Amino acid sequence: MAVQVQSKDEKLALIRENLQEILNPEIIEEVLDKGETLRIYFGTATTGKPHCGYFVPAMKIAQFLQAGCHVKILLADIHGFLDNLKAPIELVEYRAKYYRYCITALLKAVNVPIDKLEFILGSSYQLSSKYVMDVYRLASLVSTHDAKKSGADVVKQSDNPPLSGLIYPLLQALDEEALDVHAQFGGVDQRKIFALAIDALPKLGYKPRAHLCTPMVQGLTAGKMSASDPNSKIDLLDPPDVVTRKIKKAVAVPKEVENNGLLAFVRHVLLPASSLLDGERKFTIERQGSDPLIYRDADALEADYATDVVTPQLLKPAIISALHRLLAPIQEEFTSSTEWQEIEKKAYPVEEPKKKVKKVKNKGTRHPGAAKESEKEAEEGKEIKDATQEDVGKSASEAIEKLSVQS
């Protein structure tokens, strides 16, 4: 089990590590100076299946917990539904449960204490009269231009977007007050929503919060890890052979550090995870016929990659080995939990493939037997027409009877 740090400096170091930016950092320092427990919230819309990209925020959440913070994870079921209807309302309940299983398993995989981890369902408070009234109040203060701009990097954009996409950023801002936290944590893609919250909440009489922004980590295809693109991400439940195949196919240009998803994954996931698991930060690259290369910080690894000391052929097997170690306990827990397996089936039902209708070849009217076929088709058509008219008639009669009864 990872040891919880005690001093303010140690806590700040863990909280700040690998963050791209902190908005209102003085708020965090004030809380720690008072000896209070820092309360942080992280929200995730319950839409597509969590994948290995979730290791990035999970490692930061693990570090927050190790620093003694109280972390509230918002399972944003209503947000997920509002985000251009990505998740049908009928599935959000099951998906929220699935997310809880996945995130808990992610944190347990790195042996972090979870006694200060709290899951909160968005619909448990976002339908209350006070929260809804705050939504109306904030909607009267935020222009459509600012609402659209703040959610531009998060909410799916279209030429004729639904109004729900404009409400989404307002809800995320109000969640800070409703959840009673000192800070919100999220990707740098949410920075505009954070800025909206800092500006708008004081207008409602609420205090501003700090915001912790993690950089966006490249996916395996040199773009953002996306649940909708199976080639850009590794599912938490992908078997070892699939994980190996995807890592081997990952984009990794020799000597190129920028936009290198594999190097970013080592920096933001594998090195912090090794510290939590083993008590020391270490990433090992085995070499045939030579001593292994051992890295304790990402800068040294990236410097060696830039000079071709570390090649893609050396880097990929090392990542595969380290990732297998992280995924193994998660997959073991899934295999041993029938409830989790049932939730997965309900949250992400497999669509039945559509049956192909065999196209009847048109032989024309001159082939032998054409006259008999025409007579048969005409007779069948008459029977269908008669049956349809009878059914419609009955349905209409029944509907009229029901209406008469109701009136």
N, C-alpha and C positions, 0 to 999 in steps of 0.2 A: 504494500500500500504506500502510495506517495506521501511523504512527510509534509505536513502543513507548515509553511514558513511563518515566522513570528514578527520580525522587525518590519518597520514601515518601509525601509529601503528595499528589503527583499520582496515585499508585497508589490511595491511599485514596479520593480524590475520585471516580475512575472506578469503583471497587468499590462505593461507597456510593450513587452516583447512581440516582435513581428507585426505590430500595428503600423498602418500607414499614416494615421492621423488621429489625434485626440482633440475634440472640440470641448471647450470649457474644462481643461484639465485641473484647474484650481479647485473645482467642486470635489474631485476625487481626493486630493490632498487634504482638504478641510475635513472630510469625513474620517480619513485615517488619522489625522492629527488629534481628533477628538476621541480616538480609540473605539469608534463605532464600527459596526459591520457594514461594509459597502454592499449595497443592493443593486444588482445589475439585471437587466432583462434582455433576453434575446428572443426575437419572434421569428417563426417560420410558418409560411402558408402551407397548409396540408394539401399539396397537389400531387406532383409526380413522386415516384419512389425515391427516398434518400439514397444517395450514391456516395462514392469515396470522396467527392468534393465536400461532403459534410464533415469529413475529418478535419478540415481547416477550421471552421468555427468550433468544432468539438474540442480540438486541442486548446484553443483559447479559453473555452468554458472550463476545461480541466485545469488550466492554469489559474483562472479566477477562483475556482474552488480550492486549489492548493494555497492560494493567497488568503483564504478565509472569507471570501465573498459569499454572499447569499445570491444564488443565481435563479432567476425565475424564467422558465422557458414557456413562452406563449405559443400554444398550438393554435395558430390563427385560422380556425375553420371558416369563419365568416370572411376574412380577408381572401382566403383561397377561392371562395365562391365568387367574390366580387372581382377578382383579377381576370376579367374577360371570360368568366364562366369556365375556367380551367378545370375545376372540380365540380361535378354535378352535386347538388345539395344532398342527394340521397346517399352519396358516398363519403361525405366529409367526416361523418362521425367515425366510420371505420378507419379512414385514413389518419385521423388524429390519433387513434389508438395505435396504429401501425408506426407512426412517427415516434410515439412515446417509447415503444419497444426498441426501435432502432437507436434513438439517441441515448437511452439508458445503456444499451449494450455497447455502444461506442465508448462511453465513458468508463464502463466497467472493464473494457478491454485494455485500458491503460492504468488500471488499478488506482483510480483517483477516488477520494472519499466523496460520497454523494449525499451525505446527511444534510447539506445545505442546498440541495437541488430541489426545485419545486416546479411542477408542471401545472399550467393553468390553461383551461380551454377558453378561447375567446368568447364564445357564445354564453359562457357562464356569467359574464358581467356586461357584455356589449349590448345586451337587449334590455338592460335596466333603464328605468325612466331617467335617472340622473345622467347616465352616459349618453343616451339618445338626445337629451336636452343639450348636453355639451356639444354634440355633433351639430345640432341646429345652430347653436351660438357661434361655433367656429366657422360653420358654412356661411354665416352672415358677414364674417370678417375676411375670408380668403376668396380672392377672385378666381374665376375659372382658369385664367391664364396661369396664375401661380400654382393652382392645384395640379394642372396638367404638367407644368414644368417640373414640379417637385417629384412627380412620379414617373417622369420620362424614362429613367434608367431601370425602373423596377416593374412598372405596370405595362402590360402589352399594349402597344400603340396601334391605332388603325385610323383610316380616313374618317370613319364615322364611329368613334368610340362610344361605348355605353357610359352612362352617367356614373356607374359603379366605379370606374377607373379614377374618377375625380374624388370620390369619397374615400378611397383606399388610403391616400396619404394623411387625410384628416384623422382617420381612425388610428393610424400608427402613431401620430403625434399625441393623441389623447390617451393612448395606452400607457404612456409614461406616468401620467397623473393617476390613472385608475389602478395601476399596479404598484404605486407608491415606491418608486425606485429612485436611486441617485443618478443612474446612468443607463444608457441603452447601447447595446453592442450589435454591430452588423457590418456588412460589406460596404466598401467605399462607394458602391453603386447606389447606396441609400443616403448618401451625404446630403442630397437636395431635400429629402424628407426630414433629415435631422435639422437642417437649416430652417425649414418651415416650422418645426416644433420649437426651436429656440426663439424664433420671432413671434409665433402665434400664442403659445401657452401663457406668457405674461399678460397678454391682452385679455385673457379670461380670469386673471388673478392667480394663476398657477406659476410656480417657480420653474425656471429653466433647468435642464439636466445636462450632464456631460454625455459625450457620444464617443464611442470607441470604434474606429473604422479599420477593418482588416482589408488588405489589398485583394483584388480579384485574381485568383490563381488560374493559370492557363489549364485547359483540358488536354487530353491526350492527342487531339488533332490540331493543336496550336490555337484553339479558340476556347471560349468559356465552356466549362463542364456543364452539360445540359442533359436533363432527364429525358428529353425528347429525342436526343441523338445517342443511340446505344454505342456508337463507335467513339464518342468523345468522353465517355465515363465508364467507370467500373462499378457495377452494382455491389452492394454490401454482401449479397448472397451469391455472387458469381463463383462457381467452383474454381479450384486452383488452375486447371488447364485453361479456362477462359481468361482468368486474370493474367496468366503468363502470356497468352496469345495477344491480348490487348496491349500489354506493356511492350512486347516485342515490336508491335506495329505502331507504337506511339511515335509522334514526330519528335526528333531530336537531332537537329543539325549540328555536326561537329564544330566545336569551338564557339558556338553561338549560345550565349547565356541569356540574352533578352528573349522573352516570349517562349522560354523553355519550360514546359509544364512539368517535366520530370524533376528538374532542379528545384523548381518552386515547391514541388511536393515534398522533397527532402527537407527544404528549409522550414516549411510551415507545418509539416506533419511528422515526418519520420524522426527528425532530431528532437523536437519536443517530446514525442512519444517515448523515445529511448531514455530520456531523462526521468520521465514518470515511471517507466517500467524497471529500469536498472539503477536508478540513482545517479547516473552519469550520462552526459550527452555524447553519443557516439554513433557514427554511421560507417560501416565497414564495407570496403570493396575488395573482394577476393581477386587475386591474380594468379594465373597458372605459372608455376615456376618462379614466382617472386613473392616477397612478403606482402601481406595485405596492406591496402591504404586505409588509414583510420582518420576520420574527420570528426572534429568536435564543434565545428561551426561551419555555417553554410558559405561564408565568404571564402574560406580556404578551398572548399570543394569547387566553387564556381571559378576561382582563379586557376585551378588545375585543369578544369574543363576547357577554359578559354585558351590554354596553352597546349591542349591535346594530351596532357598527362593522363587525364581521365577521358576515355572515349565513350561514345554511346554503347559500344559493345561491352564495356566494363560496367557502365552505370546501370544498365537495364537489369542484369541478373541480380545486382545488389538490391535494387528497389523491389524486384519480385520477391526476394527472400524476406525482406523487412515487411512488405505488405501482407504476405501470407501469414506472418506472425500476428499481425494486427487483426486480420479477418477471421482467423481460425476460431477464437473464442466466441465471436459474434455468431458465426455459422453453427457452432456447436450448440449455442443457446437456442437458436432458431429451431434446429433439428429436434431438440429435447422438449420444446414447448408446442404442444398441440394447439393451444389457444392462440399463440402468435401465428401459427400456420393458417388457422381458420380465419383470423383477422386479415391476413394477406389476401386470401381468396376473395373475401367480401370487399376489401378496399380496392383491389385491382383485378376485377373479374376478367377472365380471358374471353374475348369475343369469339363466337363460333364462326368459322369460315363460311362464307356464302357459297351455296351450291350452284354450280354452273348449270344453266338451262340449255339442254341440247337443242341446237337450232335445226328445225325441220327443213330439209332441202326441198326447194321448189322444183318439181319435175316438169312443170308445164302442163298443158292440157292435151298433148298429143300422144303421151305414152300409154301403153295398154293398161286398162283398168281405171283410167282417169275419170270416166263417167261415173263408175260405181263409187269412187272416193268422193266425188263431188256430192253425190246423193247422200252418202254417209255423213259428210261434214255438215250438209244442210239440215239433216235430221237431228244431229247432235246439237247444232246451233239453236234449233227450235226448242229442243228439250231444255237447254240451258236458259234460254230466254223465258220460257214458261215458268221454270223453277225460280228464276230471279224475280219475276213479276209477282209470283206467289209470296216469296219471302219478304219482298218490299212491302207488299200489301199487308202482310201479317204484322211486320214491324211498325208500319204506320198506324195500324189499328191499335196495337198495344200501346204505342206512344200516346195516342189520343185518349185511350182509356185511362192511362196514368195521369195525364193532364186533367182529365175530368174529375178523377178522384181527388187530386191535389187541390183543385179549385173549389 
